[in-house]
């Protein structure tokens, strides 16, 4: 588990390593493209960690066709195109109905792509099969604590149309590494492919449950963490933003339940926007101030028992929930759905990018705000 800093008067800078490819994401509703955006778990995590001023190194691969400007420069592969995902859902979609397809796949990240350095935290957050067992093993050797998003380990892809399916973790080459990672994050739909009861013997398991928040499982405890209300328009990347918030909280010395609450907070913000989210700068500053205040208040309170109390809910956990709820702001502009026919639309990937989001074709048909879809973060 994460240890506290020795000197509260000095801000300790922790080094984080984020491994996972950037993608081109295409969101398709009722056979019409409604948005295209920079994708990949690394991009959503970057939006959270950069906003909260968490210092991180990113190892991501893209092809020469990559069209976005990003804060953390990726490795350009000369032998493959950028990973592309198409997400299909309908007005009446549930989480089981939503279909994700990998259209193209960039090269995987290999151990030789990783820097020859040491890090405090490592995040294995592949989305398209780019994390290899040997790469994860190398990350474990390099990083004091490794966080793994289970989607990086258990996704498989139909060889014909790229439809994403899941296999049980014990059927993969990652299973022998389970007892060496620190945190494992899974969605409610992915959890059955993990065997949470077995995994919690070795690491902290966090299961996200969308509108119901999340549950934290340690070896001896199970804690439910409250959600934040959200008007959901696009669930893409919410789990990644959750993981970014969780890691940011732990980096700043929060107890695991408080850090998971911070994860829920950023996940709830992400589902309210299409594609890569933009966070209000005033809100982010309020959150940073609250996290810093909380870290200073609780500094040294767990020194006698080190790891064990870090898993318990602080007595003022509800106060932190109230403070984050107060910091949350509603966008001052309505989120609208812009539709055009998938089959007759121009090749969108050839259009210029604008601030990390796809620039839509001229004269789209703008309808009412998208209704909430019941889907996982």
N, C-alpha and C positions, 0 to 999 in steps of 0.2 A: 504493500500500500504506500501511499505518498506520505513522506515525512515532512514535518514542519521545518521552516528555516531556523537557524540558530540565533540570528540577530534580527529582531523585528524592526530595528531602526534603519536597516538597509534593505532596499528592494532587491531581492535575489532574482537574477535573470536565468531562467531555465531554457535550455535548448530543446526544441521539438523538431522531429523529423516526420514529415508527412509523405507517404508513398502511395500513389494511385494516379492513374492517367486522367487527363482532361478529355472531355468528349464534346461532340455536337449533339444536342438533344432536340428532338422534334416531338411536340405534343399534338396529338391527333384526337379530336373529339367528334363523334358521329361522322367519320370519314372526311373531316375537314381539318386542315392544319390550323391550329389557333395560336401557336407560338413556337419559336425556335430560340435556343439559348445556349450559352456556354453551360456544359454539364460536367458530370464526374464528381464524385464525393469530395475530391480535393478542392474544387472550386467553391462548393458550399461551405466547407470547413474554413477555407481561407477567408470568406466573407465574415465569418464570426471571429476567428482568431486575429485577423488584421484589425477589425473594428475594436477589439478589446486589447490591442497592442501586445499580443503574445508573439514573441520572436520564434520564427519557424523556418526550416529549410524544406523545400518541396522537390520531390523527384517524380516527375510526370513525363510521359512520352506522348507525342502527337506526330502526325504526318505533316508533310510539306503543304497540305491543303488546309491546315488549321487556320481559322479566320478570326480568332479573337485576340484582343490585347489583354494580358493578365499581369498581375503584380509579381508573380513568381515564374520566371522563364522556364518553359519545359525543354526537354531533350527532343530534338526533331529527328525522327527516324527517316532514313532515306529509302527504306525497304517496305514501308507500309503506310497506309492512310490513317488519318485520325479516326478513333473509335466513334461510331455513330449509333445512337439509340433512337428508336421510335416507340413512343408510349401511346397506346390506343385505349380509349375508354369512351363510354357513351353517357348520355345525360342520366341514365338510370344505373350507372356502374356501381358495383360494390367492390371491395378490395379483391374479391375472388375473380371478378370479371375483368379487371384491368389487365391488359396484356402488354408486356414489354418485350421488344425485339432488338437484338444487337444486329445492326445492318452491316457494319464493318468493324474490324478489330485491329487496333494498333499493336505493335510489338509489346511483349511483356517486359516488366522491369526485372532485371537480373541482379545478382549480388554485385557484379562489377560496376553496375550503374550507381550504386550507393557510395556516398562519400566515405573516405577513410578517416572517420572521426567518431567521437563519443557524444551521446545525447542523453538528456534526462528522460524525455518522453518520445516514444515512437508510435505512429499511427499507421496501421496497414489498412488502407481504405480503397482497395480496388473495386471496380464495378463491372469490368468486362473480361475477367479472367487474367488480368495482368500481374497479379501477385502469385509468385511461384513458392512452393514449400521451402526451397533453398534460400529464397529472398527473405521470407519471414524469419527463417532461422538466423540469417545474418543480422536482421534487425534486432532480434532478441539479444544477440551478442554485443551489439553496438549501444543499445538503449537500456537504461535502468528499469524503465517500466514500458511495456508495450500494450497498446490498445488495439483491438482487432474488431472490425465490423465483419460479422459473420458472412455477409454477402460476398466479401472478397474471397471466401474459402469454399462456399457450397454452390455457387451458381454454375450451371452448365447450359450450353446453348445448342439449340436444334441445328444440325448441320445443313438443313435445307433452307429454313426461313429465319433462323437466329432467335426463335422464341426462347425466353429465359425460363429455365426450370431449376429446381433445387434437388440436391442429393444430401443424404445424411453425412454429417461431418466425419463419422467413423469410417466412411467409404472413401475418404480423400487422403492424400498424403500429408495433410495438416494435422491429423488426429494426434500423432505422437508429440506434437509441440504444445498441446493444450495445457500441460502442467507447467509451461514456462512463460506463459503470457500473464499479464496483470489484470486486464479487463477485456471482457467479451460482450459486444453489443449486438443484440438481435431484435428484429421486429416481432410482434406477436405471431405473424404468419411464419416467420423463419424459426422461431423457438422449437417447434417439434422436430426440426432437423438437427438439433444440437444435443438433446438430452440434458436439460438444465440441471437436473438433480446430480448428474455425474460431473458436469462442468463446474458447478459451484464448489465442488470439493477442492478444485485447483486454482480457481480465479474468481474474481468478482464478475458476476453476470448481470447485465442490465437489459431488461426486455421492455421495449417501447410499445405503448398500447394506444397510440393516437389520441383521441379525445378523452381517454381515461388515464393519461399521464404515463407513468412507467413504474416498473417494479425492480428493485435492486435485490439481488440474491448474493449473499456471502455464504461461507461454510455453515454458519449457525443461525443466520438471520434472514428475514424476508421483509422488506420495507416497501410500502406503496408510496409513491411520490405524486403529489397533486398536479393536475393539468392546468393549463391556462385556456380560457375560452378563445375560440378562433373561428373566423369566417373562412372556410376552406374553399379555395378555388383551384389549387394544384398541389397535390401531395408530394410532388417530385422534390427530393433533396431535404425533406424535413428531418428524416433520420440522421442525415449527415450534419445538418445544423445542430441537431440535438447533441451529437457526439462532439462537435466543436465547442458547444457550451459546457458540456461535462468536463472536457479536458481543460478548458480555460479556467473553470472553477477550481479544479485540482491543482493546476499550475499556481494559482494564487493562494493556495493553502486552505480552501474550503473543505469541510467534511464531505464525504461522499454523498449523503442525502441532499445537502445544499448545492453541490455541484450538479447533481442530477436534476434538481429543480431549475437551475440555470439552463440546463439542456432542454428541459420542457419549454422554457420561456422562448428560446430561439427557434425551436421546432414549431411553436405556435405562430410565430411571426412569419416563418417561411411558407406555411400552407396558405397564407393569405395573399400571396403574390404568385404570378406566373413566372416560372423559370427561376433564375438566380435572384435572390432577394436583395433589396436595398434597405438598409436599416437607417432610421432617422438618427442623425448625429447627436441630437440633444438627448434622445432616449438612451443611446449607447453610453454617453457620458454619465448619465444618471446611474446606469447599471454598473459602470466601472467604479464610480464613487461608492456605491453601496457595497460592492464586492470588497473594495479596499477597506472600508470601514469595518466590515464583518471579519475580514482576515485579521485586522489589528485587534479587534475585540476578543477573538478566540485564540490569539497567539499564546502558546505556552499552556493552554488549558488541557492538552492531552499528553504532555511530556512524560508523565509517570507511566502511562500505559501504552504509549506509542501508537501502534496500528489499531488496536481494538476499538477505542472510543471513536476513531475516525469514521467507523461504519455506523455509528449511532446517530439518530437525529438530535441535533442540538436542541436545548430547551426552547430557544427562541427561533426555531425553524419556521413557525407560522408567521413571525414578524418579517422574516426574509421573504416569504411568499407575498405578504402584503406590500412590501417595499417594491418588489418586482412588478406586481400588478399595478401599482401606482405609476411606475415608470413607463409602462406600456402605453403607446400612443396609437391612435387610429389614423391611417393615411388621410391626407386632406383632399385626395382625389379619388374618384370612383374607379374600381378595377373593372374594365369591360373586356368582353370577349370579341376578338376580331377574327372573322371567319372568311376563308376562301376555299374553293374546292381543291382537294388534294391532287386530283389528277390533272387539273387544268392550270394549276399555279405554276409560276416560273420557278426555275431551279433556285431555291432559297439560299442554298449554301454559297451561291456566287454573289449574293448581295453583301454590301459592306456591313461590318458590325458596328454597333453603336453602344459604347459603355457596357460591354459584356452582354448585351441583349441583341437578338435578331431584329433588324430593321424590317418591318412588315412591308409588303407590296403597297403601292399607291392605291387609294380608294377601296380599302377593305370595307366589308359590311359590319358595322359595330352594333351589337345587340345588347341586351340587358346583362348585368353582372352574372357570371357563371354561378349556378347553384352549387351548394356544397355537395361533394361526393364523398361517400364513406369509404375512405381508403387509408392505408397505413402511412406513417411518416417515413 
